[in-house]
């Protein structure tokens, strides 16, 4: 069985934060997919995104005031949802309620899987258990 895989959805303005989260995920023994690292220039972006979401175990979405307006973020959420993948929403510099205030709504985001970036350690501890379960299966 392969490694536990986490797809990190984010906007280009959040690349540094997404990279740091990815490093922490990889330190747990999982693989972290980041588009700017894993999609070569000139590649078929749609094909790679589709394949990576299909192969991931879960999706982590980094919501900021900038990324929440990014169409790819919502496409990736929808693709993961359609494949019944767990979706964890990590908010930075905004609250879940702001999505509804902006007319976007929280849609398919489950309240239990929504956290602030300052709570990322809790997520990582829980992720470590899932990664360990796949590694020792």
FILUM-898597 format. One line per 3 residues: number of its first residue (from 0); their letters; for each residue x negated, y negated, z of N, C-alpha, C, O. Coordinates in Angstrom, 3 decimals, padded with zeros to 6 digits, always signed. Each point is the difference from the previous one (the first is absolute). Example, Ala and Ser with C-alpha at 12.3 -4.5 7.8 and 13.67 -1.06 7.14 Angstrom:
! FILUM-898597
0 = AS = -013.190/+005.690/+007.800/+000.890/-001.190/+000.000/-000.900/-001.200/+000.000/-001.036/+000.019/+000.665 ~ +001.386/-001.069/-001.385/-000.820/-001.190/+000.060/+000.770/-001.090/+000.730/-000.509/-001.108/+000.169
This chain:
! FILUM-898597
0 = XXX = -000.852/+001.185/+000.000/+000.852/-001.185/+000.000/-000.896/-001.246/+000.000/-001.048/-000.015/+000.645 ~ +001.468/-001.031/-001.373/-000.788/-001.213/-000.102/+000.120/-000.881/+001.222/+000.685/+000.323/+000.971 ~ -001.371/-001.441/-001.050/+000.045/-000.961/+001.094/+001.348/-000.706/+000.068/+000.719/-000.100/-000.994
3 = XXX = -000.397/-000.381/+002.174/+001.185/-000.829/+000.192/-000.251/-001.302/-000.749/-001.083/-000.576/+000.105 ~ +002.075/+000.106/-000.861/-000.181/-001.171/-000.859/+000.978/-001.101/+000.377/+001.194/+000.244/+000.176 ~ -001.720/-001.463/-000.055/+000.802/-001.170/+000.328/-000.162/-001.026/-001.114/-001.112/-000.429/-000.306
6 = XXX = +002.213/+000.049/-000.285/+000.025/-001.036/-001.036/+000.225/-001.329/+000.716/+000.969/-000.142/+000.746 ~ -001.846/-000.826/-000.963/+000.139/-001.315/+000.639/+000.477/-001.005/-001.041/-000.720/-000.332/-000.941 ~ +001.936/-000.142/+001.126/+000.600/-000.985/-000.897/-000.195/-001.388/+000.601/+000.272/-000.223/+001.180
9 = XXX = -000.744/-000.701/-002.002/-000.308/-001.343/+000.495/-000.123/-000.957/-001.176/-000.027/+000.416/-001.158 ~ -000.045/-001.689/+001.471/-000.238/-001.017/-001.016/-001.487/-000.311/-000.095/-000.772/+000.346/+000.894 ~ +000.379/-000.995/-001.972/-001.421/-000.313/-000.184/-000.531/-000.958/+001.068/-001.191/+000.019/+000.312
12 = XXX = +002.066/-000.853/+000.248/-000.436/-000.909/+001.060/-000.338/+000.739/+001.287/-000.668/-000.551/+000.875 ~ +001.123/+001.794/-000.754/-000.229/+000.788/+001.207/-001.032/+001.106/-000.209/-000.057/+000.940/+000.792 ~ -000.747/-001.031/-001.826/-000.956/+001.066/-000.321/-000.967/+000.280/+001.144/-000.313/+001.158/+000.279
15 = XXX = -000.155/-002.197/+000.377/-000.960/+000.214/+001.083/+000.658/+000.764/+001.145/-000.583/+000.949/+000.526 ~ +001.788/-001.353/-000.138/+000.706/+000.683/+001.081/+000.291/+001.449/-000.414/-000.204/+000.922/+000.790 ~ +000.672/-000.724/-002.005/+000.307/+001.349/-000.478/-001.256/+000.873/+000.001/+000.066/+001.182/+000.339
18 = XXX = -001.197/-001.753/-000.714/-001.260/+000.749/+000.011/-000.374/+000.417/+001.416/-000.451/+001.125/+000.216 ~ +000.634/-002.023/+000.749/-000.304/+000.339/+001.392/+000.909/+001.113/+000.511/-000.463/+000.920/+000.674 ~ +001.743/-000.999/-000.988/+000.945/+001.055/+000.389/-000.401/+001.311/-000.683/+000.025/+001.061/+000.625
21 = XXX = -000.391/-001.136/-001.893/-000.441/+001.195/-000.725/-001.220/+000.642/+000.623/-000.082/+001.225/+000.085 ~ -000.863/-002.030/+000.348/-001.203/+000.541/+000.655/+000.352/+000.727/+001.288/-000.559/+001.054/+000.301 ~ +001.487/-001.622/+000.456/+000.433/+000.632/+001.255/+000.715/+001.324/-000.287/-000.173/+000.977/+000.729
24 = XXX = +000.972/-000.955/-001.792/+000.701/+001.231/-000.382/-001.010/+001.061/-000.416/+000.124/+001.161/+000.391 ~ -001.115/-001.545/-001.176/-001.013/+000.948/-000.451/-000.863/+000.505/+001.151/-000.479/+001.134/-000.036 ~ +000.279/-001.959/+001.050/-000.759/+000.425/+001.177/+000.712/+001.134/+000.747/-000.625/+000.743/+000.756
27 = XXX = +001.933/-000.620/-000.976/+000.774/+001.079/+000.618/-000.090/+001.298/-000.800/+000.491/+001.038/+000.442 ~ -001.116/-001.095/-001.616/-000.115/+001.180/-000.849/+001.009/+000.060/-001.125/+000.068/+001.001/-000.713 ~ +000.714/-002.046/+000.540/+000.980/-000.063/-001.083/-000.602/-000.746/-001.190/-001.070/-000.601/+000.104
30 = XXX = +001.763/+000.649/-001.217/-000.364/-000.803/-001.160/+000.936/-001.194/-000.056/+001.201/+000.140/+000.229 ~ -001.739/-001.306/-000.530/+000.800/-001.215/-000.133/-000.098/-000.479/-001.444/-001.097/-000.218/-000.514 ~ +002.243/+000.054/-000.136/+000.028/-000.498/-001.378/+000.211/-001.503/+000.015/+000.969/-000.497/+000.575
33 = XXX = -001.881/-000.221/-001.210/+000.100/-001.455/-000.194/-000.169/-000.273/-001.486/-000.988/+000.423/-000.601 ~ +001.934/-001.118/+000.011/-000.043/-000.204/-001.450/-001.288/-000.642/-000.480/-000.554/+000.425/-001.013 ~ +000.064/-001.439/+001.715/-001.195/-000.694/-000.497/-001.262/+000.848/+000.093/-001.005/-000.318/-000.636
36 = XXX = +001.043/+001.386/+001.415/-001.139/+000.907/+000.125/+000.145/+001.190/-000.948/-000.977/+000.437/-000.608 ~ +002.191/+000.080/+000.487/+000.209/+001.264/-000.688/+000.592/-000.095/-001.409/+000.176/+001.024/-000.660 ~ +000.129/-002.220/+000.195/+000.496/-000.141/-001.372/-001.045/-000.752/-000.822/-000.225/-001.191/+000.219
39 = XXX = -000.407/+001.876/-001.153/-001.011/-000.665/-000.823/+000.627/-001.031/-000.950/+001.148/+000.148/-000.417 ~ -001.891/-001.156/+000.094/+000.464/-001.008/-000.957/+000.314/+000.670/-001.340/-000.779/+000.811/-000.500 ~ +001.921/-001.162/-000.063/+000.420/+000.553/-001.277/+000.793/+001.295/+000.117/+000.470/+000.532/-001.006
42 = XXX = -000.320/-000.024/+002.218/+000.743/+001.251/+000.191/+001.505/-000.250/-000.066/+000.451/-001.142/+000.082 ~ +000.311/+002.204/-000.228/+001.452/-000.082/-000.018/+000.488/-000.113/+001.450/+000.119/+001.005/+000.701 ~ +000.160/-002.224/-000.265/+000.353/-000.261/+001.390/+001.252/+000.758/+000.405/+000.024/+000.642/+001.050
45 = XXX = +001.004/-000.710/-001.861/+001.263/+000.675/+000.341/-000.197/+001.500/+000.196/+000.528/+000.583/+000.947 ~ -001.278/+000.029/-001.830/-000.239/+001.442/+000.090/-000.750/+000.349/+001.291/+000.350/+000.961/+000.686 ~ -001.365/-001.733/-000.365/-000.798/+000.278/+001.199/+000.816/-000.241/+001.269/-000.038/+000.812/+000.924
48 = XXX = +000.771/-001.916/-000.874/+000.839/-000.290/+001.169/+001.023/+001.120/+000.198/+000.184/+000.485/+001.117 ~ +000.469/-000.084/-002.184/+001.003/+001.064/+000.086/-000.633/+001.286/+000.534/+000.540/+000.624/+000.913 ~ -001.667/-000.232/-001.473/-000.675/+001.235/+000.422/-000.440/-000.088/+001.463/+000.181/+000.947/+000.766
51 = XXX = -000.758/-002.084/-000.384/-000.498/-000.143/+001.368/+001.132/+000.023/+001.027/-000.157/+000.569/+001.080 ~ +001.278/-001.174/-001.404/+001.135/+000.049/+000.930/+000.541/+001.424/+000.075/+000.385/+000.468/+001.072 ~ -000.358/+000.205/-002.192/+000.455/+001.394/+000.000/-000.906/+000.876/+000.856/+000.483/+000.909/+000.676
54 = XXX = -001.783/-001.166/-000.696/-000.959/+000.841/+000.714/-000.236/-000.425/+001.449/-000.602/+000.752/+000.767 ~ +001.062/-001.937/-000.380/-000.258/-000.460/+001.371/+000.948/+000.671/+000.984/+001.054/+000.514/-000.373 ~ -001.457/-000.533/+001.636/+000.848/+000.517/+001.070/+000.885/-001.094/+000.575/+001.096/+000.274/+000.490
57 = XXX = -001.572/-001.519/-000.551/+000.789/-001.129/+000.494/-000.485/-001.293/-000.621/-001.099/-000.086/-000.549 ~ +001.962/-000.921/+000.656/-000.287/-001.322/-000.553/-000.074/-000.996/+001.147/+000.889/-000.051/+000.849 ~ -001.953/-000.734/-000.832/-000.119/-001.111/+000.945/+000.134/-001.273/-000.832/-000.707/-000.189/-000.989
60 = XXX = +001.621/-000.673/+001.406/+000.262/-001.238/-000.739/-000.392/-001.180/+000.867/+000.498/-000.149/+001.116 ~ -001.385/-000.688/-001.622/-000.419/-001.186/+000.724/+000.853/-001.184/-000.466/-000.157/-000.496/-001.116 ~ +001.057/+000.060/+001.991/+000.886/-001.125/-000.296/-000.580/-001.287/+000.550/-000.336/-000.094/+001.181
63 = XXX = +000.223/-000.889/-002.047/-000.375/-001.358/+000.384/+000.954/-000.941/-000.738/+000.756/+000.444/-000.863 ~ -000.782/-001.727/+001.190/+000.850/-000.930/-000.757/-000.293/+000.029/-001.506/+000.863/-000.351/-000.804 ~ -002.065/+000.764/+000.424/-000.386/+000.022/-001.416/+000.340/+001.335/-000.645/+000.578/+000.038/-001.087
66 = XXX = -000.933/+001.050/+001.749/+000.208/+001.313/-000.616/+001.472/+000.371/-000.093/+000.389/+000.748/-000.897 ~ +000.435/-001.256/+001.807/+001.420/+000.376/+000.006/+000.714/-000.452/-001.269/+001.083/+000.498/-000.306 ~ -001.667/-001.425/-000.429/+000.591/-000.475/-001.257/-000.610/+000.694/-001.221/+000.354/-000.305/-001.139
69 = XXX = -001.258/+001.223/+001.386/-000.710/+000.694/-001.065/+000.841/+001.179/-000.501/+000.363/+000.875/+000.786 ~ -000.057/-000.845/-002.062/+000.870/+001.052/-000.539/-000.596/+001.395/+000.162/+000.734/+000.950/+000.271 ~ -002.050/-000.807/-000.431/-000.614/+001.317/+000.119/+000.204/+000.585/+001.396/+000.163/+001.211/+000.144
72 = XXX = -000.169/-002.041/+000.864/+000.219/+000.467/+001.367/+001.347/+000.708/+000.106/+000.095/+001.092/+000.560 ~ +000.936/-001.717/-001.099/+001.348/+000.568/+000.058/+000.133/+001.213/-000.909/+000.736/+000.930/+000.329 ~ -001.423/-000.913/-001.455/+000.002/+001.161/-000.889/-000.627/+001.195/+000.710/+000.521/+001.113/-000.062
75 = XXX = -001.641/-001.353/+000.735/-000.678/+001.079/+000.720/+000.851/+000.521/+001.155/+000.032/+001.204/+000.251 ~ +000.654/-002.099/+000.451/+000.903/+000.422/+001.068/+001.122/+000.867/-000.579/+000.314/+001.060/+000.540 ~ +000.277/-001.512/-001.628/+001.081/+000.757/-000.632/-000.458/+001.362/-000.487/+000.723/+000.986/+000.141
78 = XXX = -001.917/-000.922/-000.712/-000.524/+001.277/-000.494/-000.237/+000.970/+001.155/+000.325/+001.182/-000.105 ~ -000.888/-001.676/+001.200/-000.229/+000.860/+001.176/+001.328/+000.454/+000.597/+000.143/+001.156/+000.399 ~ +000.815/-002.055/-000.339/+001.320/+000.321/+000.542/+000.675/+001.070/-000.853/+000.590/+000.941/+000.531
81 = XXX = -000.678/-001.085/-001.847/+000.623/+000.960/-000.909/-000.608/+001.393/+000.158/+000.661/+001.004/-000.263 ~ -001.916/-000.949/+000.690/-000.670/+001.283/+000.207/+000.056/+000.442/+001.462/-000.666/+000.958/+000.393 ~ +001.458/-001.658/+000.398/+000.208/+000.335/+001.416/-001.292/-000.030/+000.805/-000.198/+000.815/+000.901
84 = XXX = -000.682/-001.762/-001.232/-001.257/-000.173/+000.734/+000.247/-000.920/+001.195/+000.790/-000.939/-000.100 ~ -001.450/+001.195/+001.222/+000.092/-000.947/+001.112/-000.582/-001.359/-000.416/-001.020/-000.069/-000.686 ~ +001.682/-000.989/+001.109/-000.440/-001.365/-000.313/-000.201/-000.737/+001.312/+000.916/-000.092/+000.817
87 = XXX = -002.126/-000.433/-000.617/-000.323/-000.773/+001.195/-000.260/-001.435/-000.445/-000.890/-000.254/-000.811 ~ +001.663/-000.673/+001.342/-000.134/-001.413/-000.355/-000.788/-000.720/+001.081/+000.378/+000.009/+001.172 ~ -001.477/-000.632/-001.577/-000.857/-000.747/+000.921/+000.124/-001.480/-000.363/-000.335/-000.414/-001.109
90 = XXX = +000.822/-000.364/+002.064/+000.236/-001.423/-000.236/-001.136/-000.843/+000.567/-000.489/+000.244/+001.103 ~ +000.087/-001.234/-001.879/-001.030/-000.948/+000.425/+000.466/-001.403/-000.391/+000.259/-000.287/-001.169 ~ -000.163/-000.567/+002.167/+000.416/-001.392/-000.190/+001.435/-000.149/-000.485/+000.368/-001.016/-000.589
93 = XXX = +000.431/+002.036/+000.842/+001.431/-000.083/-000.278/+000.715/+001.068/+000.804/-000.622/+000.917/+000.537 ~ +001.928/-001.046/-000.462/+000.841/+000.946/+000.729/+000.947/+000.684/-000.980/+000.260/-000.507/-001.091 ~ +000.240/+001.645/+001.492/+000.957/+000.732/-000.819/+001.208/-000.866/-000.344/+000.506/+000.052/-001.120
96 = XXX = -000.051/-000.840/+002.072/+001.178/-000.847/-000.202/-000.202/-001.000/-001.143/+000.969/-000.433/-000.624 ~ -002.214/+000.071/+000.353/-000.279/-000.960/-001.063/+000.328/+000.565/-001.382/+000.308/-000.759/-000.918 ~ -000.369/+002.077/+000.763/+000.383/+000.590/-001.282/+001.462/-000.284/-000.291/+000.366/-000.353/-001.121
99 = XXX = +000.464/+000.510/+002.141/+001.418/-000.275/-000.180/+000.253/-001.488/-000.182/+000.864/-000.386/-000.787 ~ -001.601/-000.453/+001.500/+000.161/-001.448/-000.144/-000.393/-000.464/-001.401/+000.546/-000.978/-000.511 ~ -001.504/+001.688/-000.113/-000.450/-000.329/-001.359/+000.871/+000.642/-001.066/-000.258/-000.143/-001.195
102 = XXX = +001.307/+000.861/+001.639/+000.890/+000.642/-000.953/-000.479/+001.343/-000.488/+000.628/+000.591/-000.878 ~ -001.744/-000.079/+001.430/-000.522/+001.283/-000.452/+000.608/+001.164/+000.774/+000.169/+001.088/-000.552 ~ +000.154/-001.299/+001.801/+000.544/+001.072/+000.827/-001.043/+001.030/+000.338/-001.030/+000.097/-000.666
105 = XXX = +001.293/+000.671/+001.699/-000.965/+001.024/+000.382/+000.198/+001.287/-000.785/-000.864/+000.877/+000.002 ~ +001.999/-000.769/-000.670/+000.239/+001.141/-000.881/-000.235/+001.330/+000.665/+000.650/+000.334/+000.991 ~ -001.576/+000.423/-001.531/-000.229/+001.366/+000.452/-001.002/+000.103/+001.136/-000.341/+001.105/+000.422
108 = XXX = -000.134/-002.233/+000.078/-000.940/+000.046/+001.116/+000.724/+000.412/+001.274/+001.013/-000.597/+000.362 ~ -001.520/+001.596/+000.306/+000.574/+000.472/+001.254/-000.634/-000.768/+001.156/-001.221/-000.145/+000.053 ~ +002.035/-000.340/+000.859/-000.505/-000.790/+001.121/-001.095/+000.723/+000.780/-000.932/-000.637/+000.491
111 = XXX = +001.036/+001.941/-000.376/-000.981/+000.749/+000.779/-001.387/-000.019/-000.651/-001.009/+000.175/+000.683 ~ +000.960/-000.385/-001.982/-001.271/+000.003/-000.724/-000.469/-001.397/-000.377/-000.727/-000.173/-000.978 ~ +001.144/-000.826/+001.756/-000.400/-001.381/-000.239/-000.831/-000.471/+001.188/+000.416/+000.139/+001.150
114 = XXX = -001.588/-000.694/-001.431/-000.847/-000.497/+001.075/-000.770/-001.225/-000.455/-000.109/-000.283/-001.193 ~ -000.412/-000.423/+002.149/-000.859/-001.142/-000.269/-001.443/+000.491/-000.124/-000.357/+001.029/+000.574 ~ -000.460/-001.752/-001.312/-001.398/+000.391/-000.181/-000.702/+000.190/+001.342/-000.865/+000.867/+000.131
117 = XXX = +001.226/-001.661/+000.854/-000.605/+000.140/+001.326/+000.327/+001.339/+000.658/-000.636/+000.378/+000.984 ~ +001.615/+000.336/-001.518/+000.378/+001.316/+000.525/-000.589/+001.149/-000.819/+000.415/+001.148/+000.165 ~ -001.357/-001.435/-001.028/-000.543/+001.006/-000.922/-000.654/+001.163/+000.739/-000.028/+001.119/-000.514
120 = XXX = -000.496/-001.366/+001.704/-000.634/+001.086/+000.766/+001.000/+001.103/+000.326/-000.346/+001.180/-000.051 ~ +001.574/-001.548/+000.383/+001.040/+000.992/+000.275/+000.237/+000.858/-001.241/+000.053/+001.226/+000.091 ~ +000.085/-001.861/-001.228/+000.182/+000.729/-001.249/-001.177/+000.940/-000.254/+000.203/+001.161/-000.358
123 = XXX = -001.425/-001.648/+000.538/-001.188/+000.811/-000.274/-000.084/+001.208/+000.936/-000.422/+001.075/-000.428 ~ +000.810/-001.228/+001.680/+000.011/+001.135/+000.930/+000.999/+001.061/-000.474/-000.288/+001.197/+000.039 ~ +001.452/-001.645/-000.481/+001.010/+000.944/-000.485/-000.420/+000.629/-001.330/+000.246/+001.182/-000.240
126 = XXX = -000.873/-001.972/-000.611/-000.506/+000.522/-001.271/-001.064/+001.063/+000.252/-000.035/+001.011/-000.701 ~ -000.822/-001.220/+001.678/-001.060/+000.967/+000.320/+000.600/+001.380/+000.296/-000.583/+001.019/-000.370 ~ +001.724/-000.983/+001.024/+000.665/+001.272/+000.302/+000.466/+000.666/-001.294/-000.157/+001.209/-000.164
129 = XXX = +000.729/-001.990/-000.753/+000.456/+000.556/-001.281/-001.180/+000.493/-000.837/+000.068/+001.063/-000.617 ~ -001.140/-001.837/+000.600/-001.203/+000.388/-000.760/-000.563/+001.288/+000.573/-000.352/+000.912/-000.748 ~ +000.264/-000.833/+002.066/-000.527/+001.192/+000.658/+000.874/+001.222/-000.319/-000.512/+001.105/-000.186
132 = XXX = +001.816/-001.312/+000.125/+000.909/+001.096/-000.327/-000.235/+000.558/-001.390/+000.101/+001.210/-000.203 ~ -000.414/-002.074/-000.765/-000.271/+000.446/-001.369/-001.377/+000.648/-000.076/-000.179/+001.003/-000.691 ~ -000.780/-001.566/+001.391/-001.375/+000.511/-000.026/-000.070/+001.408/+000.582/-000.760/+000.838/-000.485
135 = XX = +001.545/-000.581/+001.515/-000.063/+001.293/+000.680/+001.124/+000.949/-000.418/+000.214/+001.033/+000.635 ~ +000.504/-001.387/-001.705/+001.104/+000.871/-000.452/-000.515/+001.154/-000.814/+000.784/+000.830/-000.460
